[in-house]
Amino acid sequence: MFHSPQFNNFFNKTMRLLFIIMVLGCCLMTIFSRTIIEIFSSNEYYDAWRYLPVLTLAAIFQNLASLIGSVFMAEKKSVYFFFFYII
C-alpha cells in the first residue's frame, strides 16, 4: 500500500487538509486567546494568553512530525530518524 501511487495522493491530501485545519484552528485560538484564558482560568493566570501562540505553533509542528513519523515507521526507514537527531 505504501508504494502505490494512490498512497502518495492520499498522503498529500491528508497532509494538506490536516495542516489547513490546524493552522485555522490555531489562528482562531490565538485571536481569541485572551478570552479563552479569561474564561478557563483565574486572574492569576491571565498573562498566560501571551504564550498561547507559541504553544499552538509547537502543536502544529508536533502533529505534522507525528504524521510523517508514522509513515517512516510503517516503511521501516528508521535510518532517517538518526539523521534528524544528528542535525
Stockholm file with secondary structure:
# STOCKHOLM 1.0

chainA/1-87         MFHSPQFNNFFNKTMRLLFIIMVLGCCLMTIFSRTIIEIFSSNEYYDAWRYLPVLTLAAIFQNLASLIGSVFMAEKKSVYFFFFYII
#=GR chainA/1-87 SS CTTSHHHHHHHHHHHHHHHHHHHHHHHHHHHTHHHHHHHHSCGGGGGGGGTHHHHHHHHHHHHHHHHHHHHHHHHTCTHHHHHHHHC
#=GC SS_cons        CTTSHHHHHHHHHHHHHHHHHHHHHHHHHHHTHHHHHHHHSCGGGGGGGGTHHHHHHHHHHHHHHHHHHHHHHHHTCTHHHHHHHHC
//
